[in-house]
Amino acid sequence: MKTLRAYRKPSDLPLHRLLKGTAGRMLMSVRPEFSSAIKASPFSSPLPFSGRLIRNGHFLNAVGAEDHVMIRDFLRDYWSSQASDEFYAGLCHRYETLFLAYHEAIVGETARVIRSSGCHFRQMVEIGSGDGKILEHFSRYLPEVSFYHGVDVNLPQVENNRLVYADKPRLEFHHCDGNQWLNEHAVPGTILMTNGGVLEYFTRKELEAMFGRLSAMWSPSLVVMTESIAADHDLEREAKTYPYGWELSLSHNYLALLRDAGFSIKYVNDRLTTPAEAATVGRWLQVVAISPGARK
């Protein structure tokens, strides 16, 4: 089985990615205008083989320069484009085969933290809400939370959710960048929730700012996350962020980021995937953290 490891330097990339990236770099110098167009819109339009090589060249450059902003922009372009439709189609059973099978305990842990805090939590906001099943699940088991907001950059998915959950007035779905929605609508009593690997598409600076505002401006607040990270990311010794995995998403040290923002970690489930659930060895980190203003 292959293991999803961190790429701390370009030579850590798999050989096929290095070869494609190197060939792409050569093409970038030959076709600079085409290269610039691909950098601006890497997934929104179908690319010929040469274009896909150039896209790999940009990724290789980003790993070497630690340009996590470019990696973020490329991945967000993917998720907001039709290129991601196939992935969304493959998620239809993820609620049952992944969340209910391995991760559902975080709902009970969230309820425990909320009820022991003695605070009122007004809203749960899920960034990257996908088909809305996880958010709806939380809403059934946390009746004390007044409103549930799902935020996603994929417009067709958001529009479908509005139809599917039209009979559930506590659930609303928004087509928006998650950071933007929080900046405009977060209030004290906000719970930030993510599931299935979402914050790996944010830069470290964005997460520092997001967690900092939740802690200082929107407290009492909770962060409830189920995020994927590199299998070999040492959370005790490595505070840095690294690209990892087949799509070069970002492996963050979420425990360090939350503690630096003043959060208290109340629940952690750090586990490698099992052969029964995945063909590659990945890693899931589940965390429930509470802001200073919400602690007794």
Backbone bond lengths (Angstrom), bond angles and torsions (degrees), N, CA, C in turn:
res aa  C-N    CA-C-N  psi(-1)  N-CA   C-N-CA  omega(-1)  CA-C   N-CA-C  phi
1 M - - - 1.459 - - 1.518 110.78 -
2 K 1.337 115.82 140.26 1.454 120.35 176.83 1.527 109.23 -81.65
3 T 1.329 115.38 149.18 1.459 121.64 -179.22 1.520 109.78 -113.28
4 L 1.324 116.78 134.26 1.463 121.88 179.27 1.527 108.75 -81.73
5 R 1.330 115.52 96.02 1.454 122.02 -175.34 1.531 111.47 -102.37
6 A 1.326 115.07 164.58 1.459 121.11 177.50 1.523 110.29 -76.65
7 Y 1.328 116.06 147.25 1.464 122.23 174.88 1.526 107.79 -106.46
8 R 1.323 115.21 91.46 1.455 120.89 -177.28 1.524 111.90 -78.40
9 K 1.325 116.75 -20.05 1.467 123.45 176.40 1.526 107.44 -152.39
10 P 1.346 118.84 160.53 1.464 120.72 -176.07 1.523 114.22 -54.55
11 S 1.331 117.76 -35.89 1.461 119.90 -177.55 1.532 112.93 -67.71
12 D 1.352 117.96 -11.71 1.454 120.86 175.99 1.525 112.53 -76.77
13 L 1.341 116.68 -15.27 1.460 120.39 -179.08 1.530 110.82 -65.01
14 P 1.325 117.79 150.51 1.471 119.62 174.80 1.525 110.59 -58.19
15 L 1.328 116.53 152.23 1.456 120.85 -174.69 1.522 112.03 -57.01
16 H 1.338 117.53 -41.48 1.461 118.59 -177.71 1.515 111.85 -66.07
17 R 1.343 117.78 -31.95 1.469 120.34 176.44 1.521 110.93 -71.40
18 L 1.334 116.42 -37.27 1.465 120.02 177.37 1.526 110.77 -64.36
19 L 1.333 116.86 -44.25 1.463 120.22 -179.33 1.522 111.25 -64.49
20 K 1.330 116.55 -44.86 1.467 119.89 178.52 1.537 110.71 -64.22
21 G 1.326 116.14 -42.35 1.462 119.60 179.89 1.506 112.59 -64.87
22 T 1.321 116.74 -39.96 1.469 120.66 179.23 1.525 110.69 -65.49
23 A 1.348 116.38 -44.07 1.465 119.82 176.49 1.518 110.65 -62.61
24 G 1.329 116.25 -39.04 1.460 120.20 178.71 1.509 112.65 -63.80
25 R 1.325 116.61 -39.24 1.468 120.13 176.91 1.523 111.10 -59.37
26 M 1.321 116.87 -41.76 1.460 120.58 179.46 1.523 110.75 -63.19
27 L 1.326 116.61 -42.10 1.463 120.11 178.40 1.528 111.78 -67.33
28 M 1.316 117.13 -32.55 1.461 120.68 179.33 1.525 111.43 -60.07
29 S 1.324 116.40 -38.25 1.464 119.99 179.92 1.520 112.19 -73.53
30 V 1.344 116.04 -27.04 1.461 120.82 -179.74 1.529 111.17 -82.43
31 R 1.329 116.18 -35.60 1.466 121.02 -176.83 1.531 109.96 -125.62
32 P 1.331 117.38 70.12 1.474 120.51 -174.31 1.526 113.85 -62.76
33 E 1.338 118.58 -36.41 1.461 120.03 -179.04 1.533 110.86 -68.66
34 F 1.338 116.16 -42.28 1.459 120.43 176.29 1.523 110.15 -62.41
35 S 1.333 116.59 -40.20 1.455 121.50 178.51 1.527 111.37 -61.30
36 S 1.327 117.00 -42.25 1.471 120.83 179.63 1.518 111.25 -65.72
37 A 1.343 116.33 -39.06 1.461 120.26 179.20 1.522 110.72 -64.96
38 I 1.321 117.63 -39.69 1.464 121.53 179.07 1.527 110.11 -67.59
39 K 1.304 117.33 -39.68 1.461 120.07 178.80 1.522 111.33 -62.50
40 A 1.325 116.77 -36.01 1.465 120.77 -179.93 1.524 112.49 -74.99
41 S 1.337 116.50 -28.99 1.463 120.49 -176.51 1.531 109.27 -147.61
42 P 1.333 117.08 75.79 1.473 120.36 -170.14 1.525 115.66 -73.93
43 F 1.348 117.71 -24.28 1.466 119.59 -175.38 1.527 113.60 -127.36
44 S 1.309 117.84 -9.70 1.457 120.19 -172.76 1.520 113.37 -67.57
45 S 1.341 116.76 -25.18 1.459 120.72 179.52 1.528 109.37 -127.28
46 P 1.335 117.90 146.95 1.472 119.92 176.88 1.529 110.94 -59.84
47 L 1.321 116.37 140.04 1.461 121.29 -177.48 1.519 110.66 -115.53
48 P 1.336 117.54 144.42 1.468 119.56 170.97 1.523 109.44 -70.35
49 F 1.324 115.71 173.41 1.467 120.37 -178.40 1.520 111.31 -55.50
50 S 1.327 117.30 -41.81 1.471 120.00 -179.80 1.521 110.88 -62.96
51 G 1.335 116.40 -36.88 1.462 119.95 178.82 1.511 112.28 -67.19
52 R 1.329 116.25 -38.07 1.469 119.44 178.28 1.526 110.79 -67.38
53 L 1.331 117.06 -34.72 1.470 119.85 174.89 1.523 110.58 -64.10
54 I 1.328 116.34 -43.56 1.465 119.96 178.81 1.529 110.57 -61.94
55 R 1.324 116.42 -39.71 1.467 119.55 177.25 1.530 110.09 -60.07
56 N 1.328 117.46 -41.17 1.460 120.56 175.62 1.522 111.76 -64.62
57 G 1.337 116.32 -33.91 1.459 119.64 175.97 1.519 111.98 -62.74
58 H 1.327 116.57 -41.24 1.472 120.11 176.76 1.522 110.84 -63.89
59 F 1.326 117.23 -41.65 1.458 119.93 177.72 1.527 111.10 -61.65
60 L 1.334 117.22 -42.47 1.463 120.80 179.57 1.524 110.63 -62.14
61 N 1.329 116.86 -42.94 1.460 120.05 177.16 1.527 111.40 -61.62
62 A 1.336 116.44 -39.77 1.466 120.17 -177.97 1.518 111.47 -65.82
63 V 1.340 117.44 -38.47 1.463 120.08 178.00 1.526 109.91 -64.07
64 G 1.319 117.05 -44.69 1.460 120.17 -179.47 1.507 113.49 -65.00
65 A 1.333 116.85 -37.04 1.472 121.17 -177.86 1.522 112.17 -90.42
66 E 1.337 117.68 -0.43 1.469 122.29 -172.96 1.525 110.51 52.84
67 D 1.331 114.93 41.39 1.463 121.46 -179.89 1.529 108.79 -87.74
68 H 1.318 115.41 80.62 1.453 120.28 -176.86 1.522 112.18 -74.63
69 V 1.318 117.23 -20.35 1.465 120.16 176.01 1.525 109.94 -65.61
70 M 1.346 116.57 -43.27 1.457 119.31 178.93 1.522 111.28 -65.77
71 I 1.329 116.86 -41.38 1.456 120.11 177.31 1.525 109.89 -60.38
72 R 1.324 117.29 -44.42 1.470 120.58 177.12 1.517 111.43 -58.68
73 D 1.325 116.92 -46.62 1.463 120.45 -177.74 1.525 111.61 -63.15
74 F 1.337 117.12 -40.49 1.464 120.50 178.32 1.529 110.61 -62.55
75 L 1.332 116.86 -45.98 1.451 120.29 -176.29 1.527 111.71 -69.85
76 R 1.307 118.14 -36.09 1.469 119.91 176.99 1.522 110.83 -68.17
77 D 1.334 116.59 -34.46 1.458 119.00 175.30 1.529 109.98 -62.89
78 Y 1.317 116.75 -38.75 1.456 120.85 177.49 1.526 111.08 -61.78
79 W 1.329 117.39 -49.57 1.456 120.69 -173.98 1.520 112.95 -70.88
80 S 1.308 118.03 -24.02 1.467 120.34 178.99 1.520 112.28 -92.16
81 S 1.343 118.23 -3.89 1.458 122.26 -176.61 1.525 111.09 -103.36
82 Q 1.331 115.35 171.96 1.460 120.29 177.23 1.525 112.40 -67.39
83 A 1.325 117.12 -16.23 1.457 120.30 179.32 1.531 111.72 -59.96
84 S 1.335 117.40 -24.87 1.461 121.00 -177.92 1.525 112.95 -87.37
85 D 1.339 117.81 -4.15 1.464 120.39 -176.02 1.523 112.06 -57.89
86 E 1.337 116.25 -40.52 1.460 120.09 -179.05 1.522 110.88 -62.99
87 F 1.342 116.26 -38.93 1.465 119.27 179.27 1.526 110.23 -66.20
88 Y 1.342 117.11 -45.61 1.464 120.17 178.90 1.528 110.94 -59.16
89 A 1.334 115.99 -39.20 1.463 119.47 179.05 1.527 110.95 -62.10
90 G 1.326 116.33 -32.77 1.458 120.21 -179.80 1.515 114.06 -80.02
91 L 1.335 117.77 -3.75 1.459 121.40 -178.66 1.521 113.52 -88.38
92 C 1.323 117.56 -2.28 1.456 119.68 -169.43 1.534 112.87 -60.04
93 H 1.340 118.07 -26.24 1.461 120.17 -179.46 1.532 112.02 -107.60
94 R 1.340 117.22 6.74 1.464 119.52 -175.02 1.529 112.28 -67.48
95 Y 1.306 116.44 -31.59 1.467 120.27 178.41 1.529 110.08 -58.91
96 E 1.334 116.51 -45.05 1.460 120.07 -178.68 1.525 112.43 -78.41
97 T 1.341 117.37 -45.25 1.461 120.32 -170.46 1.524 113.67 -82.28
98 L 1.321 118.00 -21.44 1.466 120.07 -179.75 1.525 112.04 -115.07
99 F 1.340 116.49 -57.95 1.464 118.87 -175.30 1.524 112.16 -64.84
100 L 1.328 117.33 -56.32 1.463 119.17 -177.82 1.529 111.97 -66.92
101 A 1.322 116.85 -32.63 1.464 119.92 -176.75 1.522 113.10 -76.18
102 Y 1.341 117.54 -33.69 1.468 119.60 -170.22 1.536 115.13 -129.23
103 H 1.324 118.79 -22.78 1.466 119.88 -166.35 1.518 114.84 -123.36
104 E 1.313 118.85 -1.08 1.461 121.24 -172.00 1.520 113.39 -65.68
105 A 1.336 117.38 -21.88 1.472 120.29 -178.00 1.517 112.63 -60.25
106 I 1.327 117.43 -21.35 1.469 119.61 -178.54 1.526 111.34 -65.76
107 V 1.329 117.50 -23.74 1.469 120.16 177.46 1.522 109.99 -65.79
108 G 1.330 117.10 -47.40 1.454 120.58 177.51 1.517 112.47 -63.77
109 E 1.338 116.78 -37.10 1.463 119.81 178.38 1.528 110.71 -67.01
110 T 1.315 117.06 -37.55 1.459 120.53 176.35 1.525 110.82 -63.78
111 A 1.329 116.79 -44.27 1.463 120.72 177.88 1.527 110.67 -60.06
112 R 1.320 116.39 -42.27 1.475 120.31 180.00 1.519 111.10 -60.81
113 V 1.331 117.78 -44.74 1.468 121.44 -178.83 1.523 110.31 -66.89
114 I 1.327 117.12 -43.11 1.467 120.26 179.56 1.528 110.14 -59.14
115 R 1.326 116.84 -49.31 1.465 120.61 -173.33 1.522 112.30 -71.52
116 S 1.328 116.82 -31.29 1.467 118.60 178.24 1.522 112.06 -77.39
117 S 1.324 117.52 -19.98 1.476 120.53 -178.65 1.523 112.51 -75.31
118 G 1.328 117.04 -27.85 1.454 120.11 -176.56 1.513 113.91 74.13
119 C 1.344 117.63 10.04 1.466 122.32 -178.01 1.530 110.43 -101.78
120 H 1.328 115.13 154.94 1.460 120.14 174.74 1.521 108.97 -92.97
121 F 1.314 116.31 125.17 1.459 121.36 176.75 1.523 108.18 -105.97
122 R 1.320 115.13 115.29 1.463 122.33 -170.41 1.524 112.54 -76.85
123 Q 1.348 117.45 -39.34 1.459 118.91 -172.44 1.525 111.28 -148.05
124 M 1.330 114.76 146.92 1.456 122.01 169.23 1.516 107.50 -109.29
125 V 1.327 116.54 132.03 1.461 122.84 -179.57 1.518 107.80 -119.21
126 E 1.324 116.58 117.19 1.461 120.10 176.15 1.519 109.28 -101.02
127 I 1.313 116.35 116.84 1.463 121.29 173.47 1.528 108.04 -85.92
128 G 1.328 116.27 131.00 1.457 120.27 -175.66 1.510 110.79 74.47
129 S 1.323 116.97 54.16 1.469 121.23 -170.60 1.520 114.18 -76.27
130 G 1.342 118.13 -11.60 1.461 119.91 176.00 1.514 112.12 53.34
131 D 1.345 116.69 -128.52 1.465 119.75 -176.89 1.526 113.23 -83.10
132 G 1.324 118.49 2.83 1.458 121.86 173.90 1.517 116.18 81.05
133 K 1.332 118.55 -1.86 1.459 120.66 -175.00 1.527 112.39 -66.07
134 I 1.332 116.72 -38.39 1.472 119.29 -179.07 1.520 110.09 -68.14
135 L 1.331 117.25 -44.07 1.462 121.06 179.85 1.527 110.36 -61.78
136 E 1.322 116.85 -42.74 1.466 120.36 178.83 1.525 110.29 -63.96
137 H 1.329 117.43 -37.10 1.465 121.57 177.98 1.532 110.05 -61.61
138 F 1.322 117.38 -48.00 1.471 120.49 177.69 1.528 110.54 -58.35
139 S 1.326 117.47 -41.11 1.468 120.40 -176.45 1.529 111.70 -63.70
140 R 1.332 117.38 -30.02 1.470 120.45 179.07 1.526 112.03 -72.78
141 Y 1.339 117.06 -31.18 1.459 120.37 -174.68 1.526 113.32 -101.74
142 L 1.319 117.51 -6.51 1.470 121.25 177.92 1.524 108.86 -125.97
143 P 1.331 117.56 71.83 1.468 120.10 -177.92 1.518 113.47 -66.86
144 E 1.345 117.24 -19.38 1.461 119.75 -178.27 1.524 113.24 -74.61
145 V 1.337 118.06 -14.78 1.471 121.25 175.42 1.526 108.04 -84.75
146 S 1.336 116.44 127.31 1.465 120.51 -169.36 1.517 113.70 -72.57
147 F 1.348 117.18 -45.42 1.462 120.68 -172.20 1.526 110.55 -133.36
148 Y 1.338 114.77 149.88 1.461 121.96 179.28 1.528 108.40 -127.89
149 H 1.341 115.37 123.84 1.461 121.52 -177.09 1.527 109.79 -119.75
150 G 1.322 117.10 124.10 1.451 122.32 174.19 1.515 109.95 -102.96
151 V 1.327 116.71 127.56 1.471 122.29 -176.99 1.522 108.36 -120.32
152 D 1.327 117.07 129.81 1.458 120.57 -178.48 1.525 109.26 -150.48
153 V 1.351 116.60 151.07 1.464 121.27 -179.55 1.521 111.95 -89.02
154 N 1.343 117.95 -6.25 1.456 121.23 -179.01 1.527 109.23 -94.41
155 L 1.340 116.86 104.81 1.459 122.09 -173.16 1.528 113.17 -62.18
156 P 1.343 121.18 -46.60 1.466 119.28 178.92 1.522 113.32 -57.96
157 Q 1.335 116.99 -37.83 1.463 119.61 178.58 1.522 111.23 -66.23
158 V 1.328 116.98 -42.11 1.468 120.88 178.62 1.526 110.33 -61.79
159 E 1.330 116.93 -45.43 1.462 120.60 -179.60 1.529 111.08 -62.81
160 N 1.326 117.43 -38.42 1.457 120.42 177.46 1.522 111.63 -65.65
161 N 1.341 116.66 -40.84 1.464 120.21 178.10 1.520 111.76 -61.20
162 R 1.319 116.91 -38.57 1.463 120.09 179.69 1.520 111.34 -61.41
163 L 1.319 116.60 -32.51 1.461 120.68 177.35 1.528 111.22 -77.19
164 V 1.337 115.94 -45.77 1.464 120.75 -176.04 1.525 111.81 -62.91
165 Y 1.334 116.93 -39.49 1.466 121.37 -174.79 1.532 112.33 -107.14
166 A 1.313 116.94 25.62 1.468 121.05 -178.06 1.523 112.14 -62.02
167 D 1.335 117.76 -24.91 1.460 120.81 -178.94 1.523 113.00 -90.28
168 K 1.342 117.46 8.81 1.468 121.57 179.99 1.525 108.80 -118.99
169 P 1.327 117.60 90.62 1.468 121.25 -172.55 1.529 114.87 -64.83
170 R 1.324 118.11 -17.84 1.463 119.81 178.97 1.525 111.41 -78.11
171 L 1.346 117.41 -14.61 1.466 121.97 -178.15 1.524 110.15 -103.29
172 E 1.331 116.74 129.85 1.457 122.61 174.20 1.528 108.56 -132.69
173 F 1.340 115.96 147.14 1.460 120.49 -177.56 1.527 109.47 -125.73
174 H 1.342 115.11 138.22 1.450 121.85 -171.08 1.531 110.45 -130.76
175 H 1.318 115.90 135.83 1.466 121.29 175.11 1.523 107.25 -92.32
176 C 1.319 116.08 102.52 1.470 119.59 -172.08 1.527 109.37 -168.50
177 D 1.322 116.47 158.35 1.462 121.74 168.28 1.528 108.43 -69.62
178 G 1.322 116.82 136.30 1.454 120.88 -175.62 1.515 113.92 -60.22
179 N 1.320 117.31 -42.92 1.453 120.80 178.89 1.523 111.11 -61.94
180 Q 1.312 116.01 -43.33 1.461 120.52 -179.89 1.529 110.89 -62.58
181 W 1.342 116.04 -43.65 1.467 118.68 -178.63 1.526 110.40 -63.38
182 L 1.320 117.35 -43.67 1.461 119.95 178.89 1.522 111.40 -61.58
183 N 1.322 117.63 -43.95 1.455 120.74 -179.22 1.521 112.21 -60.47
184 E 1.331 116.09 -32.14 1.460 119.98 -176.56 1.528 113.39 -91.58
185 H 1.341 118.07 -23.63 1.464 118.99 -169.55 1.522 115.09 -130.09
186 A 1.321 119.03 -7.65 1.464 119.71 -179.71 1.530 110.18 -67.83
187 V 1.331 115.00 144.43 1.462 122.66 178.81 1.521 107.57 -139.72
188 P 1.340 117.85 164.96 1.464 117.80 171.36 1.526 110.41 -55.35
189 G 1.317 115.10 136.27 1.455 119.69 -175.42 1.513 112.41 94.65
190 T 1.334 116.81 25.01 1.463 121.66 179.76 1.530 110.48 -96.45
191 I 1.312 115.77 136.13 1.464 122.67 172.03 1.523 107.10 -109.83
192 L 1.327 117.14 119.43 1.458 121.58 173.66 1.521 108.09 -91.42
193 M 1.325 116.64 123.92 1.462 121.09 -179.18 1.527 109.75 -126.36
194 T 1.327 116.13 137.41 1.461 121.76 171.82 1.516 108.35 -135.24
195 N 1.318 115.63 152.84 1.463 119.55 -179.64 1.523 110.05 -147.61
196 G 1.328 115.77 135.69 1.452 120.78 170.80 1.518 115.81 86.68
197 G 1.336 118.16 10.59 1.457 120.33 179.58 1.513 111.65 94.26
198 V 1.317 117.04 85.27 1.470 123.78 -177.43 1.528 110.95 -126.38
199 L 1.318 116.78 -47.04 1.461 120.48 -177.24 1.524 111.83 -69.63
200 E 1.330 117.29 -10.17 1.468 120.84 174.61 1.528 111.56 -69.02
201 Y 1.330 117.46 -6.51 1.466 121.76 176.04 1.523 111.54 -103.44
202 F 1.324 117.15 13.75 1.458 123.29 174.64 1.525 108.62 -114.27
203 T 1.328 117.24 148.05 1.455 120.29 175.87 1.523 109.98 -76.70
204 R 1.317 114.91 163.47 1.462 119.68 178.13 1.530 111.09 -59.32
205 K 1.341 117.31 -41.90 1.472 119.91 -179.64 1.522 111.15 -62.94
206 E 1.322 116.62 -38.43 1.468 119.52 178.00 1.524 111.05 -63.62
207 L 1.327 117.04 -41.23 1.460 119.79 -179.99 1.527 111.13 -70.07
208 E 1.318 117.58 -38.28 1.468 120.12 176.40 1.519 110.12 -58.67
209 A 1.336 116.59 -44.07 1.464 120.57 -179.96 1.527 111.24 -67.92
210 M 1.338 116.41 -42.51 1.466 120.78 -178.96 1.521 111.44 -63.15
211 F 1.335 116.44 -50.27 1.466 119.78 -179.79 1.527 110.97 -66.17
212 G 1.340 116.95 -35.24 1.454 120.40 178.58 1.517 112.12 -63.15
213 R 1.338 117.25 -41.91 1.469 120.18 179.00 1.528 111.00 -69.71
214 L 1.331 116.78 -39.73 1.461 119.06 177.01 1.521 111.33 -59.77
215 S 1.325 116.55 -39.03 1.455 121.74 -177.95 1.529 112.46 -74.60
216 A 1.332 116.61 -42.59 1.464 120.48 -171.32 1.521 113.60 -94.89
217 M 1.348 117.28 -38.45 1.466 120.89 -171.98 1.523 113.11 -101.81
218 W 1.333 118.08 -30.19 1.463 120.96 -171.39 1.517 111.90 -117.83
219 S 1.325 116.80 24.64 1.455 121.06 178.63 1.538 109.23 -79.67
220 P 1.343 118.76 142.93 1.462 126.97 6.41 1.527 111.83 -72.85
221 S 1.310 115.99 139.11 1.458 121.05 -178.92 1.524 109.65 -144.77
222 L 1.325 114.06 157.68 1.456 121.69 174.79 1.515 108.74 -127.66
223 V 1.331 115.74 149.72 1.459 122.21 166.44 1.522 106.90 -117.52
224 V 1.327 115.71 123.76 1.462 122.87 -178.57 1.523 106.68 -125.05
225 M 1.320 117.87 109.46 1.465 119.56 -171.97 1.522 112.44 -132.94
226 T 1.318 114.02 145.72 1.462 122.66 165.96 1.517 105.46 -126.25
227 E 1.333 116.35 98.76 1.458 122.21 -171.91 1.525 110.77 -121.29
228 S 1.307 116.01 148.58 1.461 120.87 175.75 1.525 109.65 -93.38
229 I 1.324 115.76 143.68 1.464 122.35 178.05 1.524 108.40 -138.97
230 A 1.322 115.84 167.76 1.461 120.51 178.74 1.522 110.43 -62.24
231 A 1.325 116.07 139.69 1.463 120.57 -176.65 1.526 112.24 -61.60
232 D 1.343 117.40 -27.47 1.462 120.55 -176.98 1.522 113.04 -107.54
233 H 1.335 118.36 16.89 1.466 121.57 178.93 1.531 108.50 -76.17
234 D 1.329 117.17 114.07 1.464 122.86 -177.40 1.529 108.91 -83.34
235 L 1.317 116.86 102.09 1.459 121.11 -175.78 1.523 112.86 -73.35
236 E 1.322 117.27 -13.42 1.466 120.38 176.55 1.526 111.63 -83.57
237 R 1.349 117.20 -30.03 1.461 120.15 -171.66 1.529 114.23 -120.91
238 E 1.320 117.78 -17.03 1.456 120.54 -175.29 1.532 110.41 -116.39
239 A 1.328 115.12 101.20 1.469 119.96 178.33 1.524 111.68 -83.34
240 K 1.335 117.40 -14.28 1.463 121.24 -175.29 1.528 111.59 -71.31
241 T 1.331 113.58 166.90 1.460 123.07 174.82 1.523 108.75 -104.38
242 Y 1.349 115.87 139.06 1.463 120.40 -179.51 1.530 109.87 -132.47
243 P 1.343 117.64 144.14 1.467 118.96 166.56 1.527 108.78 -66.20
244 Y 1.321 115.88 152.34 1.462 118.81 179.44 1.523 109.32 -159.08
245 G 1.330 115.38 164.58 1.451 121.61 171.20 1.512 114.27 74.47
246 W 1.336 115.40 -178.99 1.463 121.06 -173.33 1.520 112.65 -69.09
247 E 1.347 118.20 -28.17 1.459 119.14 -177.90 1.529 112.76 -99.81
248 L 1.327 117.59 0.31 1.457 122.80 -178.49 1.524 112.69 58.95
249 S 1.339 116.16 43.60 1.454 120.07 170.51 1.528 108.26 -76.17
250 L 1.328 117.78 -179.79 1.456 121.46 -169.10 1.528 111.19 -108.33
251 S 1.315 115.47 124.70 1.461 122.27 177.19 1.528 108.24 -92.99
252 H 1.338 116.21 111.36 1.466 122.33 -178.66 1.525 110.67 -103.23
253 N 1.313 115.80 152.31 1.459 120.89 170.54 1.530 106.94 -88.29
254 Y 1.329 115.92 85.71 1.464 120.59 -173.79 1.520 112.60 -65.83
255 L 1.314 117.23 -33.11 1.462 119.23 179.54 1.522 110.63 -62.91
256 A 1.327 116.77 -44.08 1.462 120.60 179.05 1.522 111.12 -66.64
257 L 1.332 117.18 -42.04 1.460 120.91 -179.64 1.524 111.12 -62.09
258 L 1.311 117.39 -43.53 1.463 120.60 -179.16 1.527 111.06 -68.17
259 R 1.313 117.02 -43.37 1.467 119.15 179.24 1.525 111.18 -64.30
260 D 1.322 117.07 -40.13 1.469 120.13 178.07 1.523 111.42 -61.79
261 A 1.338 116.94 -28.89 1.468 120.84 178.89 1.525 112.31 -84.96
262 G 1.326 117.19 -2.09 1.458 120.95 176.55 1.512 115.06 99.82
263 F 1.333 117.61 1.05 1.452 120.40 -179.27 1.527 111.39 -74.35
264 S 1.312 114.96 150.32 1.463 122.06 173.14 1.526 108.10 -103.32
265 I 1.326 116.62 126.82 1.454 121.67 -178.01 1.530 109.02 -80.69
266 K 1.337 116.73 120.84 1.458 121.75 -177.05 1.528 113.42 -105.44
267 Y 1.313 116.96 -19.93 1.470 120.08 -178.58 1.508 108.75 -154.90
268 V 1.337 116.51 135.27 1.461 122.38 176.17 1.523 108.74 -138.06
269 N 1.317 116.08 132.10 1.459 122.54 169.80 1.525 106.51 -130.33
270 D 1.315 116.40 107.46 1.473 122.89 -175.77 1.528 107.14 -115.08
271 R 1.330 116.64 110.60 1.462 118.09 -173.37 1.532 111.77 -142.85
272 L 1.331 115.39 149.53 1.449 122.19 170.67 1.526 109.13 -85.73
273 T 1.323 115.94 150.28 1.452 119.62 178.36 1.528 110.47 -67.71
274 T 1.307 115.20 155.03 1.456 121.70 179.51 1.527 109.90 -96.93
275 P 1.327 118.15 156.15 1.469 120.16 177.28 1.524 113.21 -57.87
276 A 1.323 116.90 -25.92 1.458 120.28 -178.38 1.527 112.43 -71.65
277 E 1.329 117.02 -25.04 1.467 118.95 -174.68 1.521 113.58 -104.65
278 A 1.328 119.67 -17.13 1.461 119.93 -176.30 1.523 110.68 -156.09
279 A 1.329 114.77 150.17 1.461 120.54 179.28 1.521 111.82 -84.06
280 T 1.327 117.08 -13.91 1.460 121.84 176.98 1.523 108.94 -119.59
281 V 1.319 116.36 151.59 1.463 120.85 179.16 1.522 108.28 -82.24
282 G 1.314 115.41 109.43 1.458 121.66 175.08 1.514 110.19 -113.68
283 R 1.307 116.06 -172.49 1.458 120.02 -176.27 1.519 109.40 -146.96
284 W 1.324 115.94 133.83 1.452 122.57 178.29 1.521 109.60 -115.00
285 L 1.319 115.33 135.50 1.465 121.48 176.41 1.525 108.27 -121.05
286 Q 1.327 115.84 116.10 1.462 121.37 176.28 1.524 109.43 -106.29
287 V 1.318 115.89 134.28 1.463 121.24 -176.24 1.525 109.55 -141.20
288 V 1.331 115.96 138.98 1.461 122.09 164.79 1.518 106.08 -120.88
289 A 1.342 116.54 122.57 1.460 121.12 -177.42 1.519 109.57 -132.11
290 I 1.316 116.41 144.32 1.463 121.56 -175.45 1.527 109.83 -120.45
291 S 1.324 116.21 143.62 1.466 121.06 -176.58 1.529 110.41 -76.19
292 P 1.343 116.90 161.55 1.474 119.99 -178.06 1.531 112.59 -59.03
293 G 1.341 116.73 -38.51 1.463 119.84 -176.83 1.505 114.55 -70.02
294 A 1.329 117.49 -11.20 1.465 121.36 -178.30 1.517 112.40 -100.29
295 R 1.322 118.09 -4.76 1.457 120.30 -176.87 1.511 110.52 -90.11
296 K 1.328 116.29 139.08 1.461 120.24 174.46 1.507 110.19 -76.27
